[in-house]
Structures are given as C-alpha cells and as structure tokens.
C-alpha cells in the first residue's frame, strides 16, 4: 500500500496497482555531478515514471517508451562511456538493455515508493556496479545493496547471487546519493539515519563496498512525522556538482538545510536553514556551476531560485525568487535532476511533459525556464526521475606507470621562481607537501626533493617517484657608496657580486655617479652569467638640503668706522676676514667684496658674497639721504656698482651709456647686470677708455651720472 497526502494533510489509502493514478510523495536523494564531457554520457539514458524514458544521445532528445518502470519515485539507469544503455532499476527489479529482467534481477529488497528507490554506483577497476536500494519510510527503513556484473550473460549483465540484498541495517531514511571521490578513486554514498541528525557517507572502492563510513552529526534530527503523513524521511537530498555543498529537504519540519561538504573526508559542516514556503519542503537541485540553488514544495505552486554567490544565510534567504509558477494548487512538481546537457528537469506528476530550466546557471528570468519544457508522451511523469552516482570516471587496469614532468620541461629554477610539477599515470595522487592534486607549484629556495605517491586504482597499489628541483646560483649582491649627500652634490654607488648590472636609472655598469635632488631609492639588478639567474638590491641615498643663508649689515660705511654683520640659517659660519661665528665686527680698509661660508648640522655648505663701500662721511644715513644714487668705483675698470639713494630706489626700465657727444653706445642686457640686495653691478670690461654718461630710465624720471672708464 502507498499513501497520498492531500492538501489538507489528511490521509487517503490507495492500492499501488489499482486503477487510480495516485502518487505518494516521497523524498529523492540527489547526488552531486562534477561535470566531465568524457564521462557525462553514462547518464544519457533515463527510465522513470509510468513507462517514461529519454535518450540524451540525440539532439533533440529522443522520447523512449519501451522502458518497464512504473513507480511513483526515483529510479536509476546507467549507460556505458559511449552513452549505450547498460541497465536500469526501480529498487525492486533490474532490467538489462533489452528491457528484460536480469537473472536474479527480481526480488531486490526495495520499494517503488521509497523516495530515492535506488542509485547505481560503479565499482572501480571492475565491470561491476553496486545498486543501493531502500524501503519506504524509516520503519524498519532497510538499506541494502546488490551487485550487477556486466561481464556475465554475454555482456547483458546478471545480478550476482552472492551479493544480492546485502544488508546495511535498518533505521535509515529514504535519502540516497553518490559521487565520485577523485582523492582516492572511490565513491561516496551519502544517506541519513532516522531518529537523529546523523549523515552517513559510505565508501565504495575497488576492494570494498560500504565497509568504511564517515558520520557527521549536524543539522536537524530526522524524527518529525509518521508513516502515512508528512515526515522527514522524505525530502530530496542533493550535492552540488563541484562537491562542496549539500542541500536537504525536511518535509515535516518544512525547511531546507544547506551544508558544506568535504570531498576529501566526507564530512558535512556549516548548517544554514532556509525556510520553505509553507507547503512542505520537497525538491532540491543545484545549478551546474553550483552557484544557484533550486527548491519546491509538495503543495507549492513555484520553483524557487536562490543565489549562492554571497554565501551567508541572510543573503541567500533574501535572494529567493520564483522562476516557474503555476496558478493552481495540488501536486504540481516532483523531484528535480540536472541532465547531461546541463539543463534542470522537474517531474510533473500525471503530466506528459517535464518542466525545464534551460539555463540554470543564470539569475532570474535569464534562467529561461519553461513549465511545459520536455515532452515524454504518451507516457506520464510521476514524482521521480532517473538518478545515478555523479562524476562517474573510469578507473581501469590500463593506466600506465606513474611519471613526473614539469611545466617548463626542466627541473632547474632560479631562487624566487616557481615550477609546476605534473604527475600522470595514476588514479589519485599524494605529494610530500600534503597536496592531493595531480600537479603542484613549488618555489624552493634551495635544491629540494618532492615525492609523489600515485594510487593505481585497479592494481590497488601505490607507486612513488621523486622530483629533484635544482635551485641555481643567483648573485649575492652588495652596494657600497654614498648614503647621504647634500642637495646638488654628486653621489657614487658601486655594486658587486654579479657579472653584469642594470640600475633603475638605466645605467649598465657596476658604478654610477649621479646628482639626486631628493632622497631616492636606487635598485640594481645583477645577473650571473653562467646560471642566468638575477638578484636585485635596493639602496637609499638620503639628500639633505643646503642651508638658506640670510645676511644683515650695512653696505656703505665711513672710512675707519667698524661695522657689524650677522648671518643666520646655518650651524657654523666662516668669514673671509678670518673670523668665525654668526656675528662679526671689523673695520674695512677698502671698498671690497667679502664672503661668508656656512655649514648646516648635516654638513651641507653654502656661501654668499657682500660688497662694502668706504666713503668719507659722517654716517651712512647722511650719504643715502644726500645722494640720488651712488656709483662705485668711478673711474671704473671692469665692474661698476650702482647703489640706491634717496631719489633712485633701485628700480629701472633700462640702463644705458651715452658718449660725450650724446650718442647711445650701449644698452645693458640682463646678462651684463647682476642683481643683489646691495644694488646693481654693471659689466664695463668690454668698453673702451673714455668719458660716458650713465642713464637710468625709470617710470618717473631719468637719472644721469658721469662715468670715467679707465
């Protein structure tokens, strides 16, 4: 007997073989698919529902009506690597490719209304397959397996009598799924216990079937509900194609639970609860790229999509979006399954078509969903579809010897470089650094050995090989030279330890000389001529500014009078009169230039020159006030100094000379004049002897002075 749970959650009883087309809703356990174009053809034949079938070897898909399945829930069918049907089962019988029950193929301890009634798992390194099959609900909830040997019966296969209905005990839910584990050339079979929160992952490898297991106690206890009503032995379990996530529907609790899955260990972790829509959580599926999640409910009217790109509970819940909707209540949707063409198919109980999400990797409307997407007529769908273990790969005895190669073709690198080591010839790999990939990228600083252990699945043995990565000699660089320099002074750096050099300023020599304006880091790259390896070294040259010198003191002084001069802006001062200190006092003996040199705390130096003019006067102020301007010396030999007076303040438009006839013979250019705080110095070295009239043109007036050139 099976039971129909109606929309008001009351129970009705119907005969499974009666004339009424009624389907009890039970869980399907989805397995993950890690897509591979080489092996995806082993899921190319589906047999499910009421004599329904699809052949994915053709485009468009061929509808098959020769299958013999007729049960409410999931079946399992498997093809060879070329897509040719091998056999299929509903958990109670096994049919070969000719739709004939295999010898010993009847009487499997399963149930057509057992949710994931059966799932086929290849046994590595053999022509055999394990069929895991369950009874409905959880009381007693028997889990068993039977073995099919395809080398028997002329290649059509037989159920091995000694390995038929091998019991794995009772107290199991109706949830089953399987996935290939590339870490050790085996398969995980994932299921769940009744009455607690234990997920159990069984191992199927070349030497044993379900004798090893891993238990993860996580998520909600599967104890809600009872036979004939909504219960948590029902609900679809799915692993993502990349093997990193698991989604489980708990029908009685009306919620979905999302987990992380560790392919290497079989452990589930990090539970995230997603509330259902209030119509009893049911179907689950992931997109091929594992970034989208799909769900439905028993009495729901929608297929919902969740975005997993932001993997937090609030973000996932907020992304919930219907991609297929119907306007009527009832059993609208059943279980969901990714086809070998990467489309998502959804069972539609009692209909001659399946719903299809054509682009399940895409968000929202871009998923291109269709309520009536794939015809299966004249057969009709039930709640189930066709399932096998996912990511099936061939583990055979034809694999060659374990070998190593590199991405560059050799095993020598320079310090700091990387090299990829590539293993081949085994089913699974373990490196001495703990990696289980077939390749690793290494960057040793010294010559090192890397050991690769390869598991030859069918031989059941492990082989080892060692790769020695040689690290060639690189230059041991050093830089000597100036570390601190004053602004606008030259610095020299010298590199050593290599055969050739390239500096960051473009120079290609061991030594460079330069004049930095600011503190600068210079880098030199040296090359070893024999190994070709390089090394780089940086060196900072600190630049200290020269002192900014300020000077105070008179320009015109009376003969015999002492004068005081003060300098600032530096640390020490040296005067050309032979004195030291910031302030000096002396009595000039002639009109002359004097110099003060200054040194900063950092040792940087600068100097400035000042001109002192001697005059017969009472004091400088009287001279300044009595003269329009002062010219010194007069007569002049090479340089004439113009000093501002009471009238002329030192500004001018032009300065020129006229001869004694009034003819302009020279206009002084800027290059022939030198400006200083003391006045203007004119260059007379190129003029012939004679008497001249100096003319200073300003905005207000013209100043004239008679000049004698010696």
Secondary structure as GFF3:
##gff-version 3
##sequence-region A 1 710
A	DSSP	beta_strand	2	5	.	.	.	ID=ss1
A	DSSP	beta_strand	11	14	.	.	.	ID=ss2
A	DSSP	three_ten_helix	40	43	.	.	.	ID=ss3
A	DSSP	beta_strand	45	48	.	.	.	ID=ss4
A	DSSP	beta_strand	52	55	.	.	.	ID=ss5
A	DSSP	beta_strand	62	63	.	.	.	ID=ss6
A	DSSP	beta_strand	76	79	.	.	.	ID=ss7
A	DSSP	beta_strand	85	89	.	.	.	ID=ss8
A	DSSP	beta_strand	93	96	.	.	.	ID=ss9
A	DSSP	beta_strand	101	106	.	.	.	ID=ss10
A	DSSP	beta_strand	118	122	.	.	.	ID=ss11
A	DSSP	beta_strand	128	134	.	.	.	ID=ss12
A	DSSP	beta_strand	143	149	.	.	.	ID=ss13
A	DSSP	three_ten_helix	153	155	.	.	.	ID=ss14
A	DSSP	beta_strand	158	159	.	.	.	ID=ss15
A	DSSP	three_ten_helix	161	163	.	.	.	ID=ss16
A	DSSP	beta_strand	166	167	.	.	.	ID=ss17
A	DSSP	beta_strand	172	181	.	.	.	ID=ss18
A	DSSP	beta_strand	186	193	.	.	.	ID=ss19
A	DSSP	beta_strand	198	204	.	.	.	ID=ss20
A	DSSP	beta_strand	209	217	.	.	.	ID=ss21
A	DSSP	beta_strand	237	239	.	.	.	ID=ss22
A	DSSP	beta_strand	245	250	.	.	.	ID=ss23
A	DSSP	beta_strand	255	261	.	.	.	ID=ss24
A	DSSP	beta_strand	268	275	.	.	.	ID=ss25
A	DSSP	beta_strand	281	286	.	.	.	ID=ss26
A	DSSP	beta_strand	292	297	.	.	.	ID=ss27
A	DSSP	beta_strand	302	307	.	.	.	ID=ss28
A	DSSP	alpha_helix	313	318	.	.	.	ID=ss29
A	DSSP	beta_strand	321	325	.	.	.	ID=ss30
A	DSSP	beta_strand	336	338	.	.	.	ID=ss31
A	DSSP	beta_strand	344	346	.	.	.	ID=ss32
A	DSSP	beta_strand	353	357	.	.	.	ID=ss33
A	DSSP	three_ten_helix	364	367	.	.	.	ID=ss34
A	DSSP	beta_strand	369	375	.	.	.	ID=ss35
A	DSSP	beta_strand	403	406	.	.	.	ID=ss36
A	DSSP	beta_strand	412	414	.	.	.	ID=ss37
A	DSSP	beta_strand	419	424	.	.	.	ID=ss38
A	DSSP	beta_strand	428	431	.	.	.	ID=ss39
A	DSSP	beta_strand	439	442	.	.	.	ID=ss40
A	DSSP	beta_strand	448	456	.	.	.	ID=ss41
A	DSSP	beta_strand	461	472	.	.	.	ID=ss42
A	DSSP	beta_strand	478	481	.	.	.	ID=ss43
A	DSSP	beta_strand	484	486	.	.	.	ID=ss44
A	DSSP	beta_strand	491	496	.	.	.	ID=ss45
A	DSSP	beta_strand	500	503	.	.	.	ID=ss46
A	DSSP	beta_strand	511	514	.	.	.	ID=ss47
A	DSSP	beta_strand	520	527	.	.	.	ID=ss48
A	DSSP	beta_strand	534	544	.	.	.	ID=ss49
A	DSSP	beta_strand	550	552	.	.	.	ID=ss50
A	DSSP	beta_strand	556	558	.	.	.	ID=ss51
A	DSSP	beta_strand	563	568	.	.	.	ID=ss52
A	DSSP	beta_strand	572	575	.	.	.	ID=ss53
A	DSSP	beta_strand	583	586	.	.	.	ID=ss54
A	DSSP	beta_strand	592	599	.	.	.	ID=ss55
A	DSSP	beta_strand	605	615	.	.	.	ID=ss56
A	DSSP	alpha_helix	620	626	.	.	.	ID=ss57
A	DSSP	beta_strand	629	632	.	.	.	ID=ss58
A	DSSP	beta_strand	639	644	.	.	.	ID=ss59
A	DSSP	beta_strand	654	658	.	.	.	ID=ss60
A	DSSP	beta_strand	664	667	.	.	.	ID=ss61
A	DSSP	three_ten_helix	670	672	.	.	.	ID=ss62
A	DSSP	beta_strand	673	676	.	.	.	ID=ss63
A	DSSP	beta_strand	679	683	.	.	.	ID=ss64
A	DSSP	beta_strand	690	697	.	.	.	ID=ss65
A	DSSP	beta_strand	702	709	.	.	.	ID=ss66
###
